[in-house]
Amino acid sequence: QVQLVESGGGLVEAGGSLSLSCAASSRIFSTYRMGWYRQAPGKQRELVADITIGGSTSYADSVKGRFTISRDNAKNTVDLQMNSLEPEDTAVYYCMAKRGFSNNWGQGTQVTVSS
C-alpha cells in the first residue's frame, strides 16, 4: 500500500499554467506506474497522463502538447506541468499509483480555470 498526497491545485485564468505534484510514501516508488486522472462535475474520471517505470509517457488527446508528466524516483514524486489551461480542464485531479493489480489513489486537488 502506498499513500499519495497531491498538491498544487488552485484557480487560474485561461491560458495560464499550474504545476501539480504528488508525493508517495512508498520506498519502492520506482516500481509503480504513475498516473494523473481528473474528474469534472457530472463526468467520469478520466486518464490525463501516465508514466511507466521506465519513464515512457502517454497523454489524453485533449492535453497533448499542453501537459507534461514527469517523475523523480529519488524524491518519490510525480509532477504534472499544465500549460495553456482551458476552462474545460477544470476538475479534481487525482494521482494514481499502480503496481500489479493494486491501484492506489490520492485525495485529489481542485483545479479551476476561469474564462
Secondary structure as UniProt FT lines:
FT   STRAND          4..7
FT   STRAND          10..13
FT   TURN            14..15
FT   STRAND          18..24
FT   TURN            27..28
FT   HELIX           29..31
FT   STRAND          33..39
FT   TURN            41..42
FT   STRAND          46..51
FT   TURN            53..54
FT   STRAND          57..59
FT   HELIX           61..63
FT   TURN            64..66
FT   STRAND          67..72
FT   TURN            73..76
FT   STRAND          77..82
FT   HELIX           87..89
FT   STRAND          91..99
FT   TURN            100..101
FT   STRAND          102..105
FT   STRAND          109..114
//
